[in-house]
Structures are given as C-alpha cells and as structure tokens.
Amino acid sequence: MAEFQALQFRLAGMATELKAARLMVHRAATKLDRRALDRLQACAMAKRFATDRCFKIANQAPQLHGGYGYLKDFPIERYLRDLRVHQILEGTNEIMQVIVARQLLEGAFKSAG
Ligand SMILES: Cc1cc2nc3c(=O)[nH]c(=O)nc-3n(C[C@H](O)[C@H](O)[C@H](O)COP(=O)(O)OP(=O)(O)OC[C@H]3O[C@@H](n4cnc5c(N)ncnc54)[C@H](O)[C@@H]3O)c2cc1C
C-alpha cells in the first residue's frame, strides 16, 4: 500500500502534524521550566492542540492499515483509545480553551472595568 501516492500524502501530513504538536509541547515545557509569565496559557494551548491533533492523526492510522488497524494484535487501536482519553484527562480540552480565552481577554476585562 505504501506505493500509493494518496497514502504517502496522508502519511506526510500525519508526520508533519505530529511534529507541530511535539513542538508545542516542548515550547510549553520550556516555558514551565523557566517560569515564564505566559506558561499557563502555553501549557493549556499545548495540551489541547497536541491531544486533539494526535487523536486525529491516530484516527487515520487504522484506515491506512485496513482491518489490521482494528485488531488488538497491533498497537494502533491502543494508541487511539489512549489519545482519546487524553482529551478528557488532566482537565478537559474545553477547560483548556477556557484557560486560554480567560488569559487572552484578561486585559480587555480590566480596561473595561
Ligand atoms: C481513565 C481516567 C483516569 C483518571 N485518572 C485520574 C487521576 O488519576 N486523578 C484525578 O484526580 N482524576 C483522574 N481522572 C478524572 C479526570 O481528570 C476527569 O474526568 C476530568 O478532569 C474531567 O472531569 P469530569 O469527568 O468531572 O468532567 P466534567 O467536568 O463533568 O465535564 C463534562 C463535560 O462538560 C465540559 N465542561 C465542564 N465545565 C465546562 C465549562 N466551564 N465550559 C465548557 N465546558 C465545560 C467538559 O469539557 C466535558 O466535556 C481520570 C479520568 C479518567 C477517564
């Protein structure tokens, strides 16, 4: 199947998006280590972005593998389940959005009040 260009494009897109998610997580971790002022926002953005994006990436993997992607004999279905719960764990991704929005609008609320 690897010789099909449409599947190669999909694979390239998945790898690129995985790299982008990793960069977000590394950036947030660096800000946390340095106690940067925007570390909370960076971590909330990274948690939501990485878990949402990686779930989408993993969700394409069973399609690429056909029926084997669904079987417990291979790790793909496990990755998919694990990624799904990380959209919920440690603060749901909606709550991550609440944190980001609150920080973005903090200045607006202060100047209005
Ligand atoms: C496998 C597993 C392991 C876990 N392990 C641990 C653990 O070790 N330690 C621990 O402390 N907890 C653990 N949890 C709990 C986990 O952290 C919570 O499930 C998670 O934080 C979501 O809280 P909740 O289940 O109360 O959902 P709720 O807060 O009831 O949320 C339900 C829905 O409403 C949405 N929602 C809630 N408030 C808002 C809002 N203000 N704005 C918009 N949307 C909102 C949520 O995003 C979600 O979609 C675990 C959960 C699972 C599934």
The ligand as a Gaussian input file, in Angstrom:
#p B3LYP/6-31G(d) Opt

LIG

0 1
 C       -9.077000       6.907000      32.731000
 C       -9.201000       8.079000      33.664000
 C       -8.232000       8.256000      34.647000
 C       -8.318000       9.333000      35.530000
 N       -7.349000       9.471000      36.477000
 C       -7.428000      10.471000      37.367000
 C       -6.456000      10.614000      38.385000
 O       -5.512000       9.812000      38.490000
 N       -6.571000      11.634000      39.269000
 C       -7.596000      12.525000      39.183000
 O       -7.653000      13.430000      40.020000
 N       -8.534000      12.411000      38.223000
 C       -8.483000      11.424000      37.310000
 N       -9.434000      11.310000      36.320000
 C      -10.508000      12.293000      36.284000
 C      -10.286000      13.305000      35.154000
 O       -9.261000      14.209000      35.458000
 C      -11.647000      13.998000      34.931000
 O      -12.513000      13.011000      34.349000
 C      -11.500000      15.198000      34.019000
 O      -10.816000      16.267000      34.639000
 C      -12.902000      15.735000      33.587000
 O      -13.689000      15.971000      34.705000
 P      -15.136000      15.317000      34.812000
 O      -15.071000      13.878000      34.461000
 O      -15.683000      15.707000      36.154000
 O      -15.989000      16.025000      33.671000
 P      -16.928000      17.295000      33.833000
 O      -16.167000      18.405000      34.495000
 O      -18.231000      16.860000      34.409000
 O      -17.108000      17.691000      32.307000
 C      -18.105000      17.097000      31.441000
 C      -18.122000      17.885000      30.135000
 O      -18.501000      19.245000      30.376000
 C      -17.494000      20.123000      29.866000
 N      -17.356000      21.294000      30.740000
 C      -17.279000      21.319000      32.093000
 N      -17.140000      22.581000      32.548000
 C      -17.133000      23.382000      31.444000
 C      -17.012000      24.796000      31.240000
 N      -16.873000      25.641000      32.258000
 N      -17.026000      25.255000      29.976000
 C      -17.150000      24.411000      28.940000
 N      -17.271000      23.064000      29.051000
 C      -17.252000      22.560000      30.290000
 C      -16.210000      19.281000      29.868000
 O      -15.268000      19.808000      28.956000
 C      -16.754000      17.935000      29.457000
 O      -16.923000      17.905000      28.056000
 C       -9.380000      10.256000      35.434000
 C      -10.335000      10.088000      34.402000
 C      -10.256000       9.029000      33.523000
 C      -11.285000       8.881000      32.410000

